[in-house]
Amino acid sequence: MLTDILTALNTPENLQKFTEAKENSGNEMLKMMQFVFPLVTQIQMDVIKNYGFSEGREGTVQFAQLIRALEREDAEVAQLHSQVRSYFLPPVTINSSTEASL
């Protein structure tokens, strides 16, 4: 399922949508959640319904719970899920001097 989601995320049409949404968001997390996250969620919902999950919020929640459980046991699932999350979560940079002062 995650591979199919990544394939769908990488279609030229969706990549264009992501580019526009990310440009509108800048580097602001709140705007990423407002513009980019719904795109990822919609694409994910379109894919998971092919695997028997119900459409809408309930199916998405069930899928998310399943993936969280599976990624604890399977490194490949965790890595694929991380790739999906990278579409809507900006990269986090850690300042080592700040980390050292903590």
C-alpha positions in Angstrom: 0.0 0.0 0.0 2.7 2.5 0.9 4.5 1.8 -2.4 1.3 2.5 -4.3 0.8 5.7 -2.3 4.4 6.8 -3.1 3.7 6.0 -6.8 0.5 8.1 -6.7 2.3 10.9 -4.9 5.0 11.0 -7.6 2.7 11.3 -10.7 3.4 14.5 -12.7 0.0 15.9 -11.9 0.4 15.4 -8.1 4.0 16.6 -8.1 2.7 19.9 -9.7 0.1 20.2 -7.0 2.7 19.6 -4.3 5.0 22.2 -5.8 2.3 24.8 -5.8 1.1 23.9 -2.3 4.7 24.0 -0.9 5.4 27.3 -2.5 2.2 28.7 -0.9 3.4 27.2 2.5 6.9 28.5 2.5 8.6 26.9 5.5 5.7 27.3 7.9 4.5 24.1 9.5 0.9 25.4 10.0 0.6 26.3 6.3 2.1 22.9 5.3 -0.7 21.3 7.3 -3.2 23.6 5.7 -2.1 23.2 2.1 0.1 20.1 1.7 -1.3 17.6 4.2 -4.8 17.5 2.7 -3.2 16.6 -0.7 -1.3 13.7 0.8 -4.4 12.6 2.7 -6.6 12.6 -0.4 -4.1 10.7 -2.5 -3.6 8.2 0.4 -7.4 7.8 0.7 -7.7 7.2 -3.1 -5.1 4.4 -2.8 -6.2 2.6 0.4 -9.8 2.2 -0.8 -8.3 -0.2 -3.3 -7.2 -2.4 -0.4 -10.6 -2.5 1.3 -10.4 0.4 3.6 -13.5 2.5 3.8 -13.5 6.0 2.2 -13.2 9.0 4.4 -11.9 9.6 7.9 -12.6 6.1 9.3 -10.6 4.3 6.7 -7.7 6.8 7.0 -7.6 6.3 10.7 -7.7 2.5 10.4 -4.9 2.6 7.8 -2.8 4.9 10.0 -3.2 2.6 13.0 -2.2 -0.4 11.0 0.9 1.3 9.5 2.0 2.5 13.0 1.7 -1.0 14.3 3.5 -2.6 11.3 6.3 -0.1 11.3 7.4 -1.1 14.8 8.0 -4.6 13.5 9.2 -4.0 10.0 12.0 -1.6 9.0 10.9 -1.5 5.4 7.4 -0.3 6.4 8.9 2.3 8.7 11.1 3.5 5.9 8.3 3.7 3.3 6.0 5.5 5.8 8.8 8.0 6.5 9.0 8.7 2.8 5.2 9.4 2.7 5.5 11.7 5.7 8.3 13.6 4.1 5.8 15.0 1.7 4.0 17.0 4.4 6.6 17.3 7.2 9.4 19.7 6.5 12.9 18.5 7.2 14.0 19.1 10.8 17.4 20.6 11.3 19.0 20.2 14.7 21.5 22.8 15.8 24.2 20.9 17.6 25.1 23.9 19.8 21.5 24.2 21.0 21.5 20.4 21.6 24.7 20.6 23.6 23.3 23.4 25.8 20.3 21.3 26.7 
